[in-house]
Every structure is written in C-alpha cells, then in structure tokens.
C-alpha cells in the first residue's frame, strides 16, 4: 500500500476552531493547505491512501476534527470512498477518531 501521511502537528500543536476567521490553526486552513493537495493525489491514484495523523498536539478545539471530516466529505462526495482511502490515526486520543467517523456517517 502506498500511503501519504499528513500530520496535524506539522501544521500546529494547538488546533483551533472550524474556520479561518475563528482564529489561528483552523480546520479549514489545515484542510486547504495540508490535506487537500494530498487528498487529490490519492483520489487520482486508485492504489494509494492518505493517513491523517492527529497525534502530537496539545488537544483539539471541539470543532476542528468535525470540520475536517465535513471538508473531506465535501471534497470526495462519497463516504464509502473516504472509508477505503483514508486512515485516521490518533493513538493519543481515540475519541478524535470516533468524532471524525461519526461526522462522516452523519453528513
């Protein structure tokens, strides 16, 4: 398996809220600058996956992970594709993985 790893900790150790206008370290900024370019490559290559590593931060604003899920789902338009092509890694806090996948199920 060919996998690309995108680490939140490479973006910030203090993930913020949903939108850029909400302040520094927003989920939208992380998605647009770090995830989206790699996600597009992965979607174009049927053999690859993307790993989003949520570890290495000092915690999360309650909306960061849910907004990240919303943006990924909006980009892929298909929750089944997300499940096949995306791995969420969070050894530090399993609840973050659950929050992400619950958001994917809801929308």
C-alpha positions as CSV (number, residue, x, y, z in Angstrom):
1,X,0.0,0.0,0.0
2,X,1.2,3.4,-1.0
3,X,0.2,5.9,1.8
4,X,0.8,9.6,2.3
5,X,0.9,10.8,5.9
6,X,-0.4,14.2,6.8
7,X,0.3,15.3,10.4
8,X,-1.7,17.9,12.2
9,X,1.4,18.5,14.3
10,X,3.3,19.7,11.2
11,X,0.6,22.4,10.9
12,X,0.2,23.3,14.6
13,X,0.4,21.9,18.1
14,X,-2.7,24.0,19.0
15,X,-5.5,23.1,16.5
16,X,-8.1,25.8,16.5
17,X,-11.8,26.1,15.5
18,X,-13.6,25.4,12.2
19,X,-13.0,28.4,10.1
20,X,-10.1,30.8,9.3
21,X,-12.0,33.7,10.7
22,X,-12.2,31.9,14.0
23,X,-8.5,32.3,14.6
24,X,-5.2,30.6,14.1
25,X,-4.9,26.9,13.4
26,X,-8.3,26.4,11.9
27,X,-9.5,23.1,10.4
28,X,-10.3,24.9,7.1
29,X,-6.7,26.2,6.9
30,X,-5.3,22.7,7.7
31,X,-7.6,21.1,5.1
32,X,-6.8,23.6,2.4
33,X,-3.1,23.8,2.9
34,X,-2.1,20.3,4.0
35,X,-4.9,17.8,3.3
36,X,-6.5,18.9,0.1
37,X,-3.4,18.7,-2.2
38,X,-2.5,15.2,-0.9
39,X,-6.2,14.1,-0.9
40,X,-6.5,15.0,-4.6
41,X,-3.3,13.0,-5.4
42,X,-4.7,10.0,-3.5
43,X,-8.1,10.2,-5.2
44,X,-6.3,10.3,-8.6
45,X,-4.3,7.1,-7.8
46,X,-6.5,4.2,-7.1
47,X,-3.7,2.3,-5.2
48,X,-2.9,4.9,-2.6
49,X,-4.3,6.0,0.8
50,X,-3.9,9.1,3.0
51,X,-3.2,8.9,6.7
52,X,-4.2,11.8,8.8
53,X,-2.2,11.7,12.0
54,X,-4.0,13.6,14.8
55,X,-1.2,12.8,17.4
56,X,1.3,15.2,18.8
57,X,-0.9,18.2,19.6
58,X,-1.9,19.7,22.9
59,X,-5.5,18.9,22.3
60,X,-8.3,19.9,19.9
61,X,-10.9,22.6,19.8
62,X,-14.2,20.7,19.7
63,X,-15.0,21.6,16.1
64,X,-11.6,21.0,14.5
65,X,-12.0,17.3,13.8
66,X,-15.6,17.6,12.8
67,X,-14.9,20.4,10.3
68,X,-12.1,18.4,8.9
69,X,-14.4,15.5,8.3
70,X,-17.0,17.8,6.7
71,X,-14.4,19.3,4.3
72,X,-13.1,15.8,3.3
73,X,-16.6,14.5,2.7
74,X,-17.5,17.6,0.6
75,X,-14.4,17.0,-1.5
76,X,-14.9,13.3,-2.1
77,X,-18.7,13.3,-2.2
78,X,-18.7,9.7,-1.1
79,X,-18.4,8.3,2.4
80,X,-17.5,4.9,1.0
81,X,-14.5,6.3,-0.8
82,X,-13.4,8.0,2.4
83,X,-13.5,4.7,4.3
84,X,-11.5,2.9,1.6
85,X,-8.9,5.6,1.0
86,X,-8.5,7.4,4.4
87,X,-6.9,6.3,7.7
88,X,-7.3,8.4,10.8
89,X,-4.5,7.9,13.3
90,X,-5.0,9.0,16.9
91,X,-3.1,7.0,19.4
92,X,-3.1,9.9,21.9
93,X,-6.9,10.2,21.9
94,X,-9.2,7.6,20.4
95,X,-12.2,9.9,20.8
96,X,-10.8,12.0,18.0
97,X,-11.1,9.1,15.6
98,X,-14.6,8.4,16.7
99,X,-15.6,12.1,16.3
100,X,-14.2,12.1,12.8
101,X,-16.0,8.9,11.7
102,X,-19.3,9.9,13.4
103,X,-19.2,13.1,11.4
104,X,-18.7,11.2,8.2
105,X,-21.7,9.0,9.0
106,X,-24.0,12.0,9.8
107,X,-23.5,14.1,6.7
